[in-house]
Amino acid sequence: MTDPPQTDPLPPHVAALIARRFPHSGDELVVGGVAVGELAERFGTPLFVYDGGAFAAAERAVRNALPAGWELFYSMKANPAAALLQFFMGRGCGIEVASAGELRQALAAGCPADRVIFAGPGKTDVELALAVEAGVGELHLESVGEARRLANLAAGGSLSARLAIRVNPNAAVQGGAMRMGGRPSPFGVDEERFEEAVDEIASAGLSIDGLHLFTGTQILDADVLLAQYRHGFELARRLADRTGRPVRTVDLGGGWGVPYFPNEAPLDLAALADGLVELEAERTADPRLADARVVLEPGRFLTAEAGVYLARVTDVKISRGKTFAVLDGGMHHHLAASGNLGQTIKRNYPLAIVNRLRAPAGEPIELVGPLCTPLDALGRSAAIPTPRVGDLAGVFQSGAYARAASPLGFLSHPAPPEVWVDSGVARLIRRRGNPADFLHDQLPAAGIAASGRPDAD
Ligand SMILES: *Cc1c(COP(=O)(O)O)cnc(C)c1O
């Protein structure tokens, strides 16, 4: 046996992530106790693999940082796989949904309706009616207009849901990669006219007993989160003062970040926990807030680090001096990693050739997908070993906003399967999409080809 190399050839942020979440890896990445080569062989590529232990570790880390009694609702838009919903439900989480489709998936996964929070702008009458009928535990109102439509729907019937109002706060509490506070926004009611909105909703016949604040995602600074939470409690006090009733629920949103890029460090959970002790002492000493349930609804933090997207190298070619490795997967499965989901400057997600973690990096590599568009690149000038046909490329931080936020239909490749791996056991939790599915919703277009226009009827 030769000694391991003295200097780890992986970039430090990739090495740190592997040490944190996939510590049993040697020269080959090991996810949930199974080497990725074996997973790729058994389930085919491209695919998403999830380490069940890493989900559990993330959930534990959140709970350990929170004051006792605070509740966790998993924000399912990060990754709606039913197995994942059931996993978090089994660990005591509720589920936060933001569409009728998400609500149906949460209920189908076995989530009791009263453990659902329904948020999101633009809930249609159909969605509001479905939420009322299903008996969801909490509805977050995003505007006075939405509240009026809900009041009409619920008129005469019984509305069991707790109602919270979402506030778009002033500029003082901004933070995160995607800011949603302090500027014009479709989310919530502006802080400047928040009390008026509460009055208007009351005169529509609904009583608001909760406050919802969620102002930004991918926040890596504990102080930013603490400032937002402090502001959320302050708004909740104002709500109680306006209604004359104690607040029943305060939802402080999601937004906890994970490091993607070399200059980013993980969220300082110890600092967050320390700050929360003080906030919680102030809250419980205030009769307006003492009996409220306090909720956090993270998505990304709970799921991102457990997931790896695996794609196989199908071709390696050189064009005008640059080396291109062409993968069997790409932006249609992982839009965020291609830099086309909200990034203005494309930066590479953490990447590696996961069957040769100890191979030194060669010249910079263009890691591209199979789609006929130059947007389909998962790595630009990537510092990885020169790929060989048959190698496995891995994109880390792929448990959140990856498959779920991608244009799966673009170019009509099959949708990628998802595999859950824990303690050496791998289970398929979502099948590879059948390309024939693209044919099932098509209607015969008799007459179009001949006339260039559909038939009149
Ligand atoms: C997206 C979303 C979340 C989750 O955000 P993360 O940054 O993934 O934690 C929570 N609440 C609402 C209302 C959301 O829309």
PDBQT file of the ligand as one rigid body, heavy atoms in Angstrom, charges set to zero:
ROOT
HETATM    1  C1  LIG A 501     -38.800  28.676  -0.303  1.00  0.00    +0.000 C 
HETATM    2  C2  LIG A 501     -39.438  28.958   0.980  1.00  0.00    +0.000 A 
HETATM    3  C3  LIG A 501     -38.861  28.495   2.167  1.00  0.00    +0.000 A 
HETATM    4  C4  LIG A 501     -37.565  27.728   2.219  1.00  0.00    +0.000 C 
HETATM    5  O1  LIG A 501     -36.451  28.532   1.977  1.00  0.00    +0.000 OA
HETATM    6  P1  LIG A 501     -34.971  27.961   2.170  1.00  0.00    +0.000 P 
HETATM    7  O2  LIG A 501     -34.117  29.118   1.827  1.00  0.00    +0.000 OA
HETATM    8  O3  LIG A 501     -34.824  26.818   1.231  1.00  0.00    +0.000 OA
HETATM    9  O4  LIG A 501     -34.821  27.544   3.574  1.00  0.00    +0.000 OA
HETATM   10  C5  LIG A 501     -39.534  28.742   3.346  1.00  0.00    +0.000 A 
HETATM   11  N1  LIG A 501     -40.700  29.411   3.351  1.00  0.00    +0.000 NA
HETATM   12  C6  LIG A 501     -41.286  29.883   2.236  1.00  0.00    +0.000 A 
HETATM   13  C7  LIG A 501     -42.568  30.614   2.332  1.00  0.00    +0.000 C 
HETATM   14  C8  LIG A 501     -40.668  29.682   1.016  1.00  0.00    +0.000 A 
HETATM   15  O5  LIG A 501     -41.235  30.155  -0.084  1.00  0.00    +0.000 OA
ENDROOT
TORSDOF 0
